[in-house]
Each structure stands twice: as structure tokens, then as C-alpha cells.
Amino acid sequence: MSFWPTKEHWSVDIPLRTEHYLCPALEETGFVALTPYAGEIPTEEWESLEYMDWKSGGDTNFAPLASADGTLDCRGFWDKGKTDKDALWTPNAEKAPTLKAYVDSIGANFGRVRIIKLEPQDHETALRSFHRDDNNRFNPAGTGWVVRTWIELTDDPDSYMLLMDLDEDRLPIRETERRVPLPKYSRFVVDTQRLWHVVVHNGDKPRYGLITSVECTPHLQGWIDSQVPAFA
């Protein structure tokens, strides 16, 4: 029988949004697709970084570009008494000027900024790592909700991010399944504290992507509006 989360899964204990601002673009589905990244990102900006053996969503390693204190640390900011905002650039960021400039160009308060390296995993294997993110621990009421934005760095059109909304027990709803393909430079924003998610990587080489935690504000909503496809 296929794995499926139960009420004992650790994600069930993660709270839903309370008194925080959420960008209207994410209110309905928790997801918004952006136009592909326009430009080129040199491969050495993500291949030459220092990676940490940190498991999340499968057989993964992470290269932190920004962390709670500027060190090469993959842990949640709550370990240092912070919410996932007000990050400091790490030494890795010096090797990734294009990616650093991109994050700065969003103009939002950002938290964790990381390159994920994910080894191949099929749907069944990936589902065992299905989860929600604890993005807003210690986040003061009345401030912006923390969500995440992605750029796919490798070209993996047969791989996809698997998303599902949650029911009243905070468990995933099969009927809400969405599969977001991952061609090179595809971009999207996800409320990963709301949506269950994991990447199914149907490739034969590692996939790489940039993940940035950002605070929802009217400015971020304006940035999203400027980045969505014209037909959206």
C-alpha cells in the first residue's frame, strides 16, 4: 500500500495562518506561477558552492546563501530565536552574484535562501517525504506571512512539484493534487505552510533549484503582479 500521511505526521502540528498579511495572489490556491527567469545563471553559481548534508523532501543537500546569522547553517531560524526573516548572506553568496542580485531585486524581507540539490526519486519514493513547512514560528501577529519562491536551475521538464491542499485535520486532500512541471528557469511562489508539497524528480541526475523564504507585503504582491504571465 502506498504511503499516506496520518494524524501522527509532524506536519499536522504546524499551525495555519493567523493574524498575518497574505498576498492576495495566494489566497485562493496558495500557489502562483511566474514567468520564467529572463537571463542566464552561470552553472558555477550553484555547482561550486559548499553544500551541507541536510535532508528535506528526499535525498537532498543544501547550499545556504542566506541564513539566520550568515553562517553555513540549514537549520530553521527558530533555533536562534528568530522567525524566517531578516537573513544575512553567507560566504556562498559571494560565489553566486547573479542569484544574490535576483533575491535582492524582489525587494522583500527574506529569510532562508538556499540551493537545493535533489537526487532522483519517483512518485512513490517522493511521497514518503510529503510535508508542510514551519515557516512562521515566532512570526509576530500583524506582520507578513512567510512564503517561498523558487527558480528551477536545471532543466527537468519531466519532474514536478506535487502540491495538495489540506482538510480540517490538516491532512492532504487527494482531489486537490497539482503537478507543477520543472523546466529550466521556471518560477513560482507557494504558501508551503498551507500546502503539502514534495518534488518528484524523474531524472537520472541531481536537480538544482533556488528556494527563498520571503515575507508577504503589498510590495511583494506588486512584484508578483509584475512577474505573472500576461495570460494569467
NORNOR-V167677 format. One record per run of one state. SS is the DSSP state (@ for helix, = for strand, . for the rest). FROM is the first residue (numbers start at 1). TO is the last residue. If there is no record, write none. Layout:
# NORNOR-V167677
SS FROM TO
SS FROM TO
This chain:
# NORNOR-V167677
. 1 9
@ 10 13
. 14 20
= 21 21
. 22 23
@ 24 26
. 27 30
= 31 34
. 35 43
@ 44 47
. 48 51
= 52 52
. 53 59
= 60 67
. 68 76
@ 77 80
. 81 87
= 88 89
. 90 90
@ 91 95
. 96 96
@ 97 106
. 107 109
= 110 118
. 119 120
= 121 121
. 122 122
@ 123 127
. 128 130
= 131 131
. 132 143
= 144 144
. 145 145
= 146 152
. 153 155
= 156 164
. 165 165
= 166 166
. 167 171
= 172 172
. 173 173
@ 174 176
. 177 177
= 178 182
. 183 186
= 187 190
. 191 195
= 196 201
. 202 206
= 207 215
. 216 217
@ 218 227
. 228 232
